[in-house]
Amino acid sequence: MPEGLMTLLFSNIDPIYEFHRGFLKELDQRLALWEGRSNAHVKGDYQRIGDVMLKNMCVLKEFTSYLQKHDEVLTELEKSSKRLKKLETVYKEFELQKVCYLPLNTFLLKPIQRLMHYKLILDRLCKHYSPAHRDYEDCKEALKEVAEIASQLQSSLIRLENFQKLTELQRDLIGIENLTAPGREFIREGCLYKLTKKGLQQRMFFLFSDMLLYTSKGVTATNQFKVHGQLPLNGMIVEESENEWSVPHCFTIYSAQRTIVVAASSKVEMGKWIEDLNIAIDLAKKSQEKSGIFLDPGLSDHSNRKGFPLTSSTPYPELERVVSPAVFFQSRSSDEVSLEQESEDDMNSSRTSLDKQTHHRANTTVHVCWHRNTSVSMSDHSLAVENQLSGYLLRKFKNSNGWQKLWVVFTNFCLFFYKTHQDDFPLASLPLLGYTVSTPDESDSIHKEYVFKLQFKSHVYFFRAESEYTFERFVAWSRVNTFFSMCDTVPCRSIYWVFPLSHY
């Protein structure tokens, strides 16, 4: 690593890390007094947290300049890893280690994201306390302090989250360069089925503020996606076309280069794509800025080199009996094995080979959307950041008898399972996009209190909380985060642990 980058990285991370070590120690000491003194509940001497929060939020203001440099840190790290082959190799090797269960630049965003968590925690405490409570004033002042910092850094966080997503996709996609071009914003990614001469073919689509990409999943060890088409938003038109093609949830995308017909997995998914496309097209049209991005005509569609530009008027006798997307999706249930097997495996097994570690990286939203036939927007990502959660739960598989106590962390649309909150890396993980949450029914034969059920097709998991309070918070959280298109009829409420300081 270049000396300049090393200095930039650690001169920003180290002070923030040391601050949080001290903050966590104070919280641990206060909570230990709560639990350790039999008369604490009577006297109320230690049943406070606002004073600790206020003290540390005031100290945190001094680190605003460090947090503001995160933009520079991420940018320089990305530039250097592209320029220096050795650094790129070290970067990739580190991401294959168990301790790096998320992309590295995602971890680098955690300190600035945590500000937003503190704000939400304090806001919740202020709503919980009455104005007469002895902890109320300190919490109110602490909220004021952190809200001021968060306001200063909000625009930086939005820009950083977008940059992080673009760099993640740059590694996942083959056939597109300079995805992190200035001014480009990520909007939505997800699975759609493209209508071709051969019928419906699964494609992964990526919508940005200036273009729409569609790709297919490679069969290489890297699990990358190959770009087949790159369509500019300027002049693009989107129309529903179910009746025209006799394909459910079907719509047509007319661009300056070509026209494509695609089908979504549901009416809700189709609506989300059409809405986001139309908003992006409208914004691109109104934009007065010129990005300086020139599209390579050769990228218009690598899959149709033989001269079959697909338009709504092109006759395709082969498509007279098109299989419904719903039927097509059902035939792919075996693909779920690659996502689910890790959590089904023995929790105590060690996975040390690079091959198995590469499998762990398949938990990114790109790969999960591909297997679950769904999509995720940037606003979904932002909501997920606000609703991170951690705590102890008891877990049971569908066909097992016993319950296993685990430290459970939700982040990046995924559950991570640890033996304890002190572990450095998760034992297993479960991507949650597409899952539904409910309470067990009679056929499940679960005769315990505070149990909720997560299910996707035939994959079923039961989780038991140790109290009604914990149960209600986890269920509310699950309904927000077990993917929005599957839970449109379920009330969504934001939830988060009171002090989720470990492992997120």
N, C-alpha and C positions, 0 to 999 in steps of 0.2 A: 504494500500500500504506500503511495507517495506520502512523504513526510507532511506536506501541506494538508492533505486530506485527513491524515491521522490526527493532526493537531485540531483541525476544524471539527472532526467527529467527536473526539473525546473531550475537548475543551467545552463542548456543549452538553454532552451526555453525563459526564462525571458529576458536575455540580447538582444537576437535577436528580441524579441517582442518590447522591448523599443526602439531599433534602428529604427525599421520600423514605430513606432508611430511618432518619430521625423521626419523621412524621408517623411512620408505622410503629416505631418503638413506643411513642407516646400513646398511641391508640391502644396498643397491646397492654400497656401498663394501666391505663384507665379501665379497660374492660376487665382486666384481672382483678382490680379493686371491686368492681361490680359483683363479680362472682365469688370473691374470696372473703368478703366481710359480711357476717350475718346481720349486722345492724345497719348496713349501708342503705337498705330499702326503707328503714324506719327514719333515719336521720336525713337521708337524701344527700349526704355529703358528696357521694361519688356518682350519683345518677345524673350526670351531666356529660355532654360531649361538645356543646357549643363553644366553650372556652378553648378547648383544644383545636377545634376547627378554625375559630377566629384567629388565634395566634398563628397558625400555620398558613392560613390564606393571606395574612398580611405579609408573612415571610415570602410566600410564593410570588408576590408582586415583584419582588426583587429579581426574579428569574425570567421576567417577561422578555428581556432582550435575548436570552438564551433560546427561548421557545420561538422567537421570531426568526432565528437563524436556521430553523429546521428546513425551511425552503431551500436554502443554500446547501445544506448538508445532503439532502436527497438528490438535488441536481448534480452536485459534484461527484457523489458516489456513482450515480448512473453514468455520467460522462467518463469517469475514470475506468469503470468496469468495461465499457465499450472500447476504450482506447488501449487498455493494458490487458493482454491475454492472460497473464499470470494472475492478476487480480480477479478477472472474470472466473477463472478456474477455482480460486480460493472461495469466492463468493458462492458459486454453485455447490461446492463441496460442503461449505458451512450450512447451506440451506437443506442439505440431505441429512444432517444430523438430527437426532430425535429432539434435542432441545429447541431446534428451530422449526416448530410445528406450524408456523405461518411464514409467508414470505418475509425476508429480512426487513424490507422497507416498511412493511406493515407494523412491525415491532417499533421501528423508529418513530412512527406516528403516535404511539400510545401516550407519551407524556403530554402532548398537546390535547389529545382526545380526553385524557383524564380530567382536564379542567372542566369540560362539559359535564362529566360525571359528578364532580364535586358540586357543581351548580345545581344539578338535578337532585342530588342527595339533600342539600341544604334547603332547597325549595320544598321538598317533601317534609322535612323536619319542621319547617316553619308552618306548614299547613296542618301538621299533626299536633303541634303545641298550641295551647291557648295563649293569648297575649300576657296572661298573668303568670305563666310558667317561668320558673327561674332560669331556664335554658333558652327561652324564646329570644331575648334581646341579643345574646351572643350569636345565636344562629342567624338572626336577621342581619346583623352587622357583617358576619362572615359571608352571607349570601351576597350582600352588597359589594364586598371586596372582590369575590370571585367572578361576579357578573361583570364587573368593570374590566377585569383581565380577559374574560371570555369574549366580551364585545370587541376588544382590541384585536384579538386573534381569530375571530370568526371567519373573516375573509381569507386569512392565511390557511386555516384548516380546510376550507372548501377547495382552495387551490391545491393544497397538498394531497388531499384525498383523491382528487382528479388525476394528479400527476402519478400518484402511486398506482392507481388503476391502469393508467395508460402504459406504465413501465411493466406492470404484470402481464398485460395483454401482448406487449411487444415480445416478451419471451415465449408466450403461448402460440403466437401466430407465425407462420412461414409464408413469405411472399409479399410482405408489406414492410417498408422501411420508414423510419422517422415518424412513428406513430405518436410520439410526444411533441409534435410540431406546436409551436406557440399558438395559442388561441383555440386549439382543439379541445373539445369537452366530450367526455364519455356520457352516454345517455341510457342505453339499454343493451343487454346481451341476452341471447336465448335461442332456443331450438325452434325452427320452423321447417316445414316440408315443402320443398321446391318442386313444382310441376315440370317434368321434362318428358322427352320422348319415351323414356323407360318407366314413366309413372312418377309416383311421389318418392323423392329422395331426401333423406335427412340432411339438413344443413344447419350450421351454427351461424347466427346473424349477430352483427355488432353495429349498433347505431351510434354515430358521433354527431357533433354539431355541424359537420361539413360533408359527411359521406356515410354510406351504408355499405358494410362489408358482408359477404357471405362466404363460408368456409366449410370444409369437410374434415373429419377427424382422421389423422394419419394413423398408420399401423406401425410406426417406428417406436422404439423404446422411450422416446422423449414425450410421446402422447401429445405432440403439437398439432395445431389445426392449420391446414393449407388453404390459403386464400384462393377462391375461384372467381370472385367478382367484386368490383369496387365501383360503386355508383355514387356520383355527386348528388347532393340534395338540391342544387340549383335547378329549377325547372321540373323537379319531380312531382308526380301526382299519385295519390293512393286512393283506390276505390274498392269497396266490397264487391265480390264477384262470385258468391256462392251459387246463385241461380245460373250464371253463365257457364260454369264449369261443373256443376253438380257435385261439388266437393264441399263438405261442411267446413265452416270457419275459414273460408278461402277469401283472399283479397289479392288485387293486382297492383303492382308497383311499376309505374311508367317513368322511366328516366330518359335523359338525353341520349344515353348510349344504347339502352335496350329496355325491354319490358319483361318482367318476370311475374309468375303467379305462384303464390305461397299459401300454405294452410297451417293454421295454428292448432294446438291440442284442444282448445275449448273456445267458446264464444268470449269468455272473459279475457283470455290471452290475446285473441284477435283484437278485441277492443283496446287493450293496452298498447299493442304495437301500432295500431292505426292512429290512436291519440298522440303517442309520442312522435311518430313519424310526421304527422301534420303540424305539430308544434315546432319540431325541428326544421321542417321545410319552411314554415312561416318565418322563423327567426333567421334562417339563412338568407331568405329573400330580403328581409328588412335590414340585414347587417350591412353597414357601410364600410366595414373593414375588409381589406383584401388579404387573405392568409398567405398568398404566394405559393399555394400548393397546386401542383400540376399533376394531373392523373395520367398514368401510363395507359394508353389505349390498349396495349397488349394485355392488360389485366382485366379487361371488361368481362371476360368469361372464359377461363381456361378449359371448362368442361364441355364446351360446344365449339371446338375448333373446326368442325366439318360444315359449318355454315347453316345452323338452325336457329336464327334469332327468334326467340319465343315472343310472340305477340298474342293479344287476345283474339285476333282473327285467324291465327295460324291453325289449319286443320290438323288434328292428331287423331287418326282413327284408333291408335293404340290406347287412347285415353277414354274411350266411350264407356268403359266399365272401370272407373277409378275406385280403388279401395278407399273406404272411409279412413281418415286419419286416426279415429278412435280405435278401429280394428287394427290398424297398422301398429299403433302404440302398444296395444295389448300383447302383440306377438313378440315384444322386445323385453319382457319381464326378466329374462335371464341376464340381461345386461346389468341388472342391479347388483349382481353378485360382487362385482368389482368394488362397489361402493359400500355394501353392507358387510362383507365378509370380515373386515378388520374388527368390527365391534362384536361379531359373533365368535371370533377366535378366543382361545384361552387368554384371559386377561394377564396371566403371569408369564406368558411366552415372551421370549426376547426376539426382537426383529432387528438384527444388526447388519444384514447384507444391504448393499446399495440398491439392489433390485427391489427389496421390500420397502426400503425407504422412499424410492421413487414412486411406489404405489401410494404411499402416504400423501404425496403431493397432489394426487388426483382428487383431493377434497376441495380444491379451488372451485369457485362458483362456475367457471367456464365448463369444467368437466361434469359437475353436478347437474347443471342445466341441460347438458347434452343427454345424460342418462335419464333425467326426470321429465324430459319434454316440457320444459318450462322456461321462464325468463326472469331476469332481475334488472331493476333500473338503478340509477345512481341515487335516487331518492330512497329506494329500499335499503341500499347500503348505508345511507346516512341515518335512517331510522334504526337499523340494526346496531350501529355504533352507540346510539343513545340507550339501547335496551340490552346491553351486555349484563351478564348475571353470573354469579358463582355461589356455591354452597354445597352442603352435604345432602345427598339423596341415597335411597336404597333402590337398586335396580334389579329387575327380573326379566329374563327373556321369556318369550311366549311359551316355550316347551320345557322350561326349567322349573324347579321347585323352590330353590333357595333364593334369598335376597342378599345382594352384595352392597355394602356401604362404600360409596365413592364420593370423592370431591369432584363436582361437576361444574364445568365452565362453559358458558355459551359465548362464542365470539365468531364473527365472520360466517354467520349462518351455519354454524357447526357446534355440536356438543363434544367437548373433550373430557375424558374420564381419567382421574388420577386416584391413587390409593389415598393420599392425604393432600392437604393444601400446601404442604412443604415440598412436594415432589418437583423436580426440575422439568420434567417432560411428561406428556400424557401416555397412558397405557394403550388407549384406543380412542377412536373418534367416530362420530355419527353425523354426517351432513343432513340437515333438517329441511332443506328446500323440498316442498311437495308434501311433507307430512301433515297430518291432521291431529288435533288434540281432543281428547274426550275423557270421560270417566269410564271405567270398565262396565260392561254389561253382564247379564246373568251367565251367558255362555263362557265368559272368561274365568269364572270360578275364583275370583279374587275376593277374599273375605277379610280385607284389611281396611283401616281408615286412611284417608289422605293419599289415595292412589290416583294417578292420572295415566292415561294411555296415549302413546304416540304410534301412529300407524301410517305406512305407505304401502299400498297393495297388500302383499302377504307378510310384510315385515312389521312386526309388532313388538313394542317395548313397554314395560310397565315401570313406573317410578313412584316411590313412596316417600313422602315427606315425614318429618318427625313431629310436626305440629300443624294445626289448622292454618296458622298464619303463613308458614312457609309454603304449605300446599297452595293456598290461594294466590300467593305471589308467583309461584312457578307456573301455575295454570294460566294466569293472566299473561305472564311473559310468553308462554308457549303459543298462545293465541295470536300474539303480535308477530312472532318470529318463525312459526312453522309454515311458512310461505303464504303470502297474502292472497294469491289467486285461488287457493284452496280453502280459504277461511273467510270468504266475503260475507257469510251469514253469521259469523261469530263476532261478538263485540270485542274490539281491540282496545287494550289499555296499556300504557307504558308502565313498565316495572323495572326495578333494579334493586339489588341488595342495599342495605343501609351503608355498609362499608366494604365493598368488593375490591379490596386492595391487592389481592393475590391472583396471579395468573390471568391477567387480561390486558 
